[in-house]
Amino acid sequence: MSGIPYGLTGEMLQNGGNPWRGMLYGMTNRLPWSGDPRPIWKAWDDFGIDKTRMIGYWDPECPVKTHRDDILATAYVGEGKTLVAVGSWAAKRKRSNWISIGRR
């Protein structure tokens, strides 16, 4: 996800990216490339994302499980609060019970 070894920062390039998929990795697009990321930056600031622990969907300790390979969830766990980012690659919209949240 990061191009730092090649002198580039990690970002979502194709069509400005998808903000929900990007949040799975703690990323957003870059101002002013494809849209305005300031609303999501504000949401992160309002939530206090800088004071959380990001636990990615790939981590066995992630408290959120989607039970699907094409819908992923990452948790940003803070003191008494959790922000969940859900990104979907599903071919169709899903409305079933595909997510579970555990207690930590």
Helices and strands as residue ranges (DSSP letters): G 4-6, G 14-16, H 19-23, H 38-47, G 49-51, E 53-55, E 64-65, E 71-78, E 81-88, E 100-101
